Amino acid sequence: MLRDNGRKILVGVLTTLLVLSAAGVGVKNYIASQVNSRIARAIPGATGINSSIGWGDIAPALTGHGLHTLSGSIKDTPVAGFSVHPEISFTATNVATTSNSVIGSLDIAATIPTKSITGLVNFPNAQVVNHTLVIAIDGLNTSAVMVPAVSNNAIYFQLQSVKVLGATLTGSSIPAAVQAQVKAKSSRQIKLPTGLKIQSASLQSSGLLVKMHADNFDFANIGTSFQSS
């Protein structure tokens, strides 16, 4: 008899835990869906929006105390002035959930597909090779190897090495005037939401990876951008 009662108690406890767990998943998904909807309203045309919060953020979110951690991605992000739509991933901490949401720390990584890079930087004959952009001039034994760089929210390419008629120039041996011409030809100024800054740009197998960061970022500013010139 006692054994049967023990089984019933155990089944009851397990059932309660399952119900609570299912309810928690539902609430967690609901909060994430609200975040997705807000991002969609702020960035018209964005698709494939997916966000996630931690289990420990459910209660604070429901009581208006914000989120400790929020992460997610946007598969396709329209950028004014760009013919390509980068894929974005983001991580945010200390996110206020009031009408005037402020994000304590925001990190964004945007990836521009490899096939779109060459046209974007005005070098149609370039190829991505080993995390660099390589331009070759057929018949002249001439080529240039470039890497991305950033300055004041502008992305541009700079020469890592130049091979002319068999002779190779690298680093400071490359004339400054030539570097300046390449920078001017490839530079794209990115108008970002107020407070967001480009930290780095690098070539990866997936494309051009641009990393951005902001502290105490006002979510209301997200809709003022993204634009390119």
N, C-alpha and C positions, 0 to 999 in steps of 0.2 A: 504493500500500500504506500509506504513512504517512498519506495523507489518510483512508483507511478506518479506520485505528487511531484517528485524531483524532476521527472521528465516533463511534466506539464509546465512547471515553473521555467525550466530551461527553454522549452518551446516558446513560452510566452515572452521571455526576455529576447530571444532571437528574433521573434516576429516584430517586437517593438523596435529593435535596432534596425531591422530591415525597412520598416515604415519610416523611421526617422531619417535613415540614410537616403531613401528615395525622395523624401521631402526636401532634404538638404540639396540633393542633386538638382531638383526642380527649381529651388530658389536660386541656387548658384547659376544655373543656366538662364534664369529670368533676368538676373542682374547683368550678366554678360550681354544678353540680347538688348537691354536698355542702353548699354555702352555702345554696342554696334549701331543702334538706331541713331544715337547722338552723333557718332562719327559720320554716318551716312548723310545726316542733315548738314553737317559742317563742311563736308567735302563732296559736293554734288558730282555724281557720275562715278564715284568710287565703288568698286565691286569686290566681292570675295572678302568681305570684312569679317574677321574672326577675333574675338577677344576672350580672355580667361582671367578669373580671379582665384585667389587661394581660398581654401576652406575657412581659414581664420578670418577672412574678410567679410563673410556673410553677415554676421551679427552687427559689426560696425557700419556696414553699408545700409542695413535695414533701419538702423537708429540714427542715420545721418552723420556718422562720424568718419565717413570716407573710407577709402581703400588703402591698405598698406602697399600692395603690389598689384599691378595690372599689366598684362602682356597680351600681345596679339599681332595680327598681320593684316595687310590689305593687298589683295592679289593684283589689283589694277588701280593705279592712282593717277587721275588726270593732272597734268601739269601744263599750265598755260605757256605757250611758246615752244613746247616739246611735241614732237610727233610720236614719241614713245611714252608709254605709261609705266613707270617703274613699279616694282613690287616692293612693299614696305613691311618691315617688322619693327615693333616698338616694345619698349619696357618703361613703365612709369611707376614711381613710388610716391607714397604720401599724396594720394589723389583726393582732393576735396570733392564731395558729391552734392554740394549746394548748387544753386542756379549759377553762381559765379565760380566755376570750378578752377582751382589753381593746382597745378601739378608740381610737387616739390622737386622732382628730378625726372627728366624725360630723355630717353635715348632712342634715336631712330636710325635704322639702317635701310637705305634705299638701294635697290639693285636694278641697274639699267642693263637689259639683255645684251650679250656679246654682239649679236647680229645688228644691233642698233647703234653701237658705239661709233663706228667709223664715219657714218653720216652725221652724227651728232657733233663731232669735233672737226668737221670739214676736211677729213682726210679719207676720201672714198676708197683709195687703194690699200689702206692699212689693214693689217691682220694682228689679232691678239696672239702673242707667242710668249709663253712662260711669264705671265703677269706683266708683259710690256706690250706696247703698240709698235709694230714694225712696218716701215714703209720702204719698199724697194723700187728702184727705177730700172726697168728692164733694159739690158744692153749697155748700161753705163757702169756696171759694177759699183753702184752707189746705193746705200741704204741708211736708214736712220732708225734708232731705237729710242722710244719715248716712254715716259712714265707720267701718270697723273699727279697733279699738285693742286693745292688750294690756297686761296688768299682772299680775305674779306668776302667770304661767301661766293667766290668765283671759283670755278673748276677749269683748269687748263692743263696742257701737256708741256713737258719740258724735255729737252734732248738729254738722253743718258749717254749716247754715243752716236757718232756719224762715221760712216765708211765711204770714202771718196776715192775711186780709182785704186782701191787696194790699201789705201792709208786710212788708219782709224784714229779719230779724235774722241777723247772722252773728257768729262768733267770740265775743269776750267780752261782746257785747251780749245773748247768750242767757243767761237767768237760770240760775245755778248749780243751783238746785233742780230745774229742768227737765232739765238735763244729768244730774243724779244719778238722776232717775226713769228716764230712758232707759237709763242704764247698768245700773241694778238690774233692769230688765225684760229686757234683752238679754244680760246677763252669763252666761257659761258657764265654770265652772271646769274645767280639764282636768287630770286626774291623770296625769302623765307618769312614765315610768321615772326612777328616781333619777339625777340628773345632767343630764337633758335639759331644756332651757329653750326657751320660745317666744320668738323674737326679733322677729317681725313678723307682721302679718296684713293682707292687701290683697284687694280685689275685682278679679278678672280676668274676661275673657270666659268662661273655663272654670268659674269659681266662686270660692269663698273660698279664697285661697292662704295657708296658714299655714306659716311657716318656723321650724325648730327647730335647735338646735345643742347639742353636748356635747363636752367634752374628756375624754380618759381614761375613756371610757364602758365600763362592764362589761356585756358582752353578756348576762350572766345576768339582768340587771335588765329586759330587754326584755319578758319574760313577765309582769311585775308590773302592767302597765298594758295597754292604754290605757283610760282611763275618763273619763267626763264627769259633772258634777253641776250 
